[in-house]
Amino acid sequence: MEKITWDDFEKIELRAGTIVEVHDFPKAKKPAFQLKVDLGEGIGVKQSSAQLTKLYSKEELLGRQVLCVTNFPPRQIANFLSEILVTGYILEDGEVVLSSIEHPVPNGTRLA
């Protein structure tokens, strides 16, 4: 494992957001949802593609607070522009378990 410095870690914008919309993403190569995530006043609502269809329903995701990387450049996925990365743990079978926030925090709060 490569070691990083505190300065490296501080460059990553990890922020809390709430999923406000979930849509199927039929044009994705792997099954995925299109998410809209409210990241608070300073950042606003951003969209992300997330391969969560095996472990989560759209209803389970809606209103859920998630941890997002907000300072990656946007990435084109099929006909969709993903603006943020919703974080999770990739299991051996390729499924993704969302990283969780134990107690609600204001949208946009930065992980320290």
C-alpha positions as a printed NumPy array, in Angstrom:
array([[  0.   ,   0.   ,   0.   ],
       [  1.329,   3.396,  -0.984],
       [  1.576,   5.939,   1.845],
       [  0.207,   9.454,   1.362],
       [  0.801,  12.641,   3.284],
       [ -1.727,  14.692,   5.228],
       [ -1.509,  17.258,   2.417],
       [ -2.533,  14.538,  -0.073],
       [ -5.564,  13.627,   2.062],
       [ -6.608,  17.261,   2.433],
       [ -6.849,  17.567,  -1.357],
       [ -9.762,  15.094,  -1.428],
       [-13.157,  16.75 ,  -0.929],
       [-15.201,  14.087,   0.877],
       [-18.62 ,  15.547,   1.669],
       [-21.989,  14.378,   2.938],
       [-24.992,  14.58 ,   0.656],
       [-28.553,  13.289,   0.482],
       [-29.869,  11.313,  -2.485],
       [-32.869,  13.271,  -3.795],
       [-33.536,  11.404,  -7.076],
       [-32.882,   7.86 ,  -8.306],
       [-33.442,   6.691, -11.885],
       [-32.687,   3.527, -13.808],
       [-29.689,   3.815, -16.148],
       [-30.408,   1.387, -19.016],
       [-27.554,   2.694, -21.229],
       [-24.846,   1.843, -18.664],
       [-22.614,  -1.152, -19.545],
       [-23.076,  -2.584, -16.028],
       [-26.392,  -2.274, -14.147],
       [-26.464,   1.13 , -12.433],
       [-28.647,   3.938, -11.177],
       [-28.459,   7.617, -12.001],
       [-28.455,   9.551,  -8.727],
       [-28.97 ,  13.207,  -7.905],
       [-27.339,  14.136,  -4.614],
       [-27.96 ,  17.35 ,  -2.651],
       [-24.591,  18.506,  -1.318],
       [-25.833,  21.694,   0.349],
       [-25.797,  25.389,  -0.456],
       [-22.145,  25.718,  -1.394],
       [-22.137,  22.869,  -3.928],
       [-25.766,  22.23 ,  -4.856],
       [-27.287,  19.134,  -6.451],
       [-24.844,  16.97 ,  -8.425],
       [-25.376,  13.762, -10.356],
       [-23.605,  10.436, -10.208],
       [-23.828,   6.997, -11.766],
       [-23.647,   4.214,  -9.176],
       [-23.57 ,   0.425,  -9.603],
       [-25.867,  -0.281,  -6.67 ],
       [-28.72 ,  -2.177,  -8.329],
       [-28.044,  -5.595,  -6.751],
       [-28.004,  -4.55 ,  -3.093],
       [-30.269,  -1.461,  -3.09 ],
       [-33.674,  -0.554,  -4.453],
       [-34.476,   2.94 ,  -5.674],
       [-36.751,   3.348,  -2.647],
       [-33.933,   2.403,  -0.231],
       [-31.601,   4.954,  -1.783],
       [-33.989,   7.894,  -1.901],
       [-33.393,  10.152,   1.113],
       [-30.258,   8.269,   2.178],
       [-27.254,  10.317,   3.241],
       [-24.02 ,   9.302,   1.474],
       [-20.351,  10.245,   1.437],
       [-19.15 ,  11.685,  -1.888],
       [-15.897,  12.754,  -3.503],
       [-16.822,  16.141,  -4.945],
       [-13.59 ,  17.301,  -6.585],
       [-13.006,  14.687,  -9.279],
       [-13.439,  16.011, -12.809],
       [-16.798,  15.06 , -14.39 ],
       [-16.826,  11.707, -16.192],
       [-18.955,  10.782, -19.199],
       [-20.661,   7.409, -18.738],
       [-22.699,   6.51 , -21.831],
       [-25.083,   9.461, -22.299],
       [-24.71 ,  10.66 , -18.687],
       [-22.226,  13.065, -17.062],
       [-21.225,  11.851, -13.597],
       [-20.099,  14.845, -11.509],
       [-19.279,  13.199,  -8.171],
       [-18.26 ,   9.796,  -6.817],
       [-20.575,   8.214,  -4.256],
       [-18.27 ,   6.127,  -2.046],
       [-18.679,   2.496,  -1.111],
       [-16.903,  -0.778,  -0.52 ],
       [-16.406,  -3.133,  -3.462],
       [-16.931,  -6.756,  -2.448],
       [-15.178,  -9.745,  -4.053],
       [-18.201, -10.41 ,  -6.28 ],
       [-18.119,  -6.809,  -7.532],
       [-21.157,  -5.615,  -5.589],
       [-20.926,  -2.234,  -3.883],
       [-21.934,  -1.543,  -0.272],
       [-22.376,   2.174,   0.374],
       [-20.213,   3.818,   2.991],
       [-22.557,   5.107,   5.649],
       [-22.978,   8.119,   7.885],
       [-23.932,   7.067,  11.412],
       [-25.808,  10.24 ,  12.402],
       [-27.29 ,  12.826,  10.024],
       [-25.064,  15.815,   9.278],
       [-25.792,  18.923,   7.199],
       [-25.411,  18.324,   3.465],
       [-22.023,  19.538,   2.299],
       [-20.269,  18.746,   5.583],
       [-16.676,  17.757,   4.869],
       [-15.151,  14.565,   6.232],
       [-12.135,  15.355,   8.383]])
